[in-house]
Amino acid sequence: MKTKKHIGVFTAIVIMTLLLPAETKTQTTQSSPETMKQVTEQESEKKAVTTKDTEPGQILMSESGQTLYVSIMKGNNKNDGSKTAPLKNIDKAISLAQPGDIINIAGGVYMGTLNVGFIESPKAVQLFGSFDEDFSVQDIKAHPTAIQPDNESARSTRKAVMKFTKDVAGTVIDNIVFDGGQRNAYHVKEGIIEGIEGGRLLPDTERPAAGNSTVFEPLLQFVSATSGGDVTIQNCVFVNGASFALQAGHRSGKFTVKNNVFVGNRMAAIEIYGTCASTGGPNTLALCGDVEIANNTILFTWSRTKDFLDMGYGVRVMTKCNYNIHHNIIGASILAGVDHTRFNKNEWVKVDNNIFFVNKDKDFHYSPASNTRLRIDAADFGDLEIASATGNKNEIPKELKIYKAYLDGYLNARYSEKTDLDRNSAANQWRSMMGMNLQGTMSSSVTMFCNKYPWKEAMNLFGNISGYGAQ
């Protein structure tokens, strides 16, 4: 689990720093994965923030320089949001924040003010979660900040768990757990796995015996209309997403997805697509910005439907972006670890130094032309006509701390159909006489489909393999 220090900076220092060469602007810490983040008392006065994962020369500026604090346990939304008088809810802090402000969040379960079940932001903010109640130590295992709406919220609101809707330049999301498992609906009889709570995931069209139907929206979403700019998602956990873990429109700048854990999500763990306009005429493709997907652990990505035939990708390469996918662990996808079938330009795709394993329909899907889909193992990536494809390997990492009951269910997952057609029934005899199609019934079943992964177990996947996956 990666942890970092925030560096408080006064206004005068910021002005001086901006005059320095780019390579001297960014300050970093060299803490080990076991080191817990210590926050200095100057934090409340900072005008800019730098982190270990900030690109050289990049300083994330805040218009007001304020830091707001949130605690579901000790906070009150009528407080001023200071460290000694924190707010209660994340969305309240967002409403008070200025673009670029820092919001430090203590551990606990958050569902939005009045438990509405979602959080939205029209502005760029920096969200740092999983602090202790004194805001002195940040540790996602010891005191996780979990955005985790319950099933009751699905009765009145059906939105993405967290959504950014307008300005995003400078957005940072760090050390937060996004979990859809409490909001989703699961079958009580079909797809039952010993050691796993509930059965298979119910689609939004299938009502559960009790409670509300599943909300088929992403865990974290940046809508197509967002204005663009640099975005960083780091050190987070995405688990039990019913419709993508992270889905984002990207207009410009760099979108960084680094050092996160994705487990038990549906359709795709990561889908980021370019939204800038193409101005070169018909059949041209504009390059909107860069996408870096690095050091993530991506496991058990399920298909759209329970027949395992549609989607189920670790990373989905979309169009109009320059992708750099490296040092990830990508395994147990229903279809492929990486999907490159949307006809993004090959010179905009790099896939290097990743570990792939047990992706049920090969490690890489590739469409070099219409009506063509190649299924490729990691060992053959060197033959791909993309910008770079080196150092990838197909091997099962024995060090991964996977919840074994879930793994066993996934490896044995099977879908079956049964058709019952009685040709001799009176109704079908009459249909036959009239030249009509005969009618029967068909039932389908699955041994496992997008079952709920224990969210606290997902955090054990940090730091399993040195140099690969989430550290």
Summary of the structure (lengths in Angstrom):
residues: 471
radius of gyration: 23.6
end to end distance: 4.8
largest distance: 91.0
contacts: 1677
relative contact order: 0.10
helix: 14%
strand: 30%
